[in-house]
């Protein structure tokens, strides 16, 4: 019985770091990168948008956005800035729908502007989605 457990542990240690993270579950085409579409599906399934939409209208107001990201500096390296609400509001209606929200977040992780999240960028996302990460903290509304 010990041999299978040792083999499983050895196999986990032999996997690349990205393969041990949550984000590979989002990598549906298994190319080792997260596309914007894969990211959107994963974030929708994780329910992150709904945590910030405190009035339940399926839109984020400037106030909800600001409240949701007010303490991001406690979770990110100094110098990180979440994009401005106005920049995320692609249709200019003064509110963010889930697609606009996901796009803004994806762009904040895609630091090399390649259009995909590589292993290093995915590790930051994985940390933020982890048990003690940014997206699992208590939100002051």
C-alpha positions in Angstrom: 0.0 0.0 0.0 2.9 2.4 0.6 4.3 1.9 -2.9 1.3 3.6 -4.6 1.3 6.5 -2.2 5.1 7.0 -2.7 4.6 6.8 -6.5 1.8 9.4 -6.3 3.9 11.7 -4.2 6.8 11.4 -6.5 4.6 12.0 -9.5 3.3 15.2 -7.9 6.8 16.4 -7.2 7.8 15.7 -10.8 5.0 17.8 -12.3 5.7 21.3 -13.3 4.6 23.9 -10.8 1.7 25.1 -13.0 0.3 21.6 -13.2 -0.1 21.5 -9.4 -2.1 24.7 -9.3 -5.9 25.4 -9.6 -5.5 27.3 -12.9 -4.7 24.2 -15.0 -8.4 23.2 -14.4 -9.2 26.3 -16.4 -6.8 25.4 -19.2 -9.3 23.4 -21.2 -7.1 23.0 -24.3 -4.2 21.9 -22.1 -1.6 24.1 -23.9 -0.1 25.4 -20.6 -1.5 28.9 -21.2 -4.8 30.5 -20.1 -6.6 32.3 -22.9 -9.0 35.1 -22.2 -11.9 32.7 -23.0 -10.6 30.0 -20.6 -10.1 32.7 -17.9 -13.6 34.1 -18.4 -15.2 30.6 -18.0 -13.1 29.8 -15.0 -13.8 33.1 -13.3 -17.5 32.9 -14.1 -17.6 29.4 -12.5 -15.7 30.6 -9.5 -18.3 33.3 -8.9 -15.9 36.2 -8.3 -18.1 38.8 -10.0 -21.0 38.0 -7.8 -19.0 38.6 -4.7 -18.5 42.2 -5.7 -22.1 42.8 -7.1 -23.5 43.6 -3.7 -26.9 44.8 -4.9 -27.4 41.8 -7.2 -28.2 43.7 -10.4 -25.6 41.8 -12.5 -23.6 45.0 -12.9 -20.8 46.6 -10.9 -21.1 50.2 -10.1 -18.0 52.4 -9.4 -18.7 52.1 -5.7 -18.9 48.3 -5.8 -15.7 48.1 -7.9 -13.8 50.5 -5.6 -15.0 48.6 -2.5 -14.0 45.2 -4.0 -10.5 46.3 -4.9 -9.8 48.8 -2.0 -7.4 46.4 -0.2 -5.7 44.7 -3.2 -2.4 46.2 -2.2 -2.3 43.9 0.8 -2.3 41.0 -1.5 -0.1 42.2 -4.4 3.4 43.5 -4.7 4.0 47.1 -4.2 3.4 49.0 -7.4 0.5 46.9 -8.6 -2.5 48.8 -9.6 -5.9 47.5 -10.7 -7.0 49.2 -13.8 -9.3 52.2 -13.5 -13.0 51.7 -13.5 -13.4 53.9 -16.6 -10.8 51.9 -18.5 -12.7 48.7 -17.8 -16.1 50.1 -18.8 -15.7 49.3 -22.5 -19.3 50.3 -23.5 -19.1 53.5 -21.5 -22.4 53.0 -19.7 -21.0 53.8 -16.2 -21.4 50.1 -15.1 -19.3 47.0 -15.5 -20.9 43.8 -16.7 -19.2 40.5 -16.0 -17.4 40.4 -19.4 -15.9 43.9 -18.8 -14.9 42.8 -15.2 -13.3 39.6 -16.4 -11.4 41.4 -19.2 -10.1 44.1 -16.8 -8.9 41.4 -14.4 -7.4 39.2 -17.2 -5.5 42.3 -18.4 -4.1 42.9 -14.9 -2.7 39.4 -14.8 -1.4 39.4 -18.5 1.6 41.5 -17.6 3.5 40.7 -20.8 0.4 41.6 -22.9 0.6 38.4 -24.9 -3.1 37.7 -24.8 -2.5 34.5 -22.7 -1.5 33.9 -19.1 1.8 32.0 -19.0 3.0 29.9 -16.0 4.4 32.9 -14.1 1.2 35.0 -14.6 -1.0 32.0 -13.8 0.9 31.5 -10.5 -0.1 34.9 -9.4 -3.7 34.2 -10.3 -3.6 30.9 -8.5 -2.3 32.6 -5.3 -5.1 35.2 -5.6 -7.7 32.4 -5.9 -6.1 30.3 -3.1 -7.6 29.8 0.4 -5.8 32.9 1.8 -5.9 34.8 -1.5 -7.4 38.1 -2.6 -10.6 36.5 -4.0 -11.4 34.6 -0.8 -11.1 37.4 1.7 -13.9 39.1 3.6 -15.1 42.1 1.7 -16.1 45.3 3.4 -19.2 46.5 1.6 
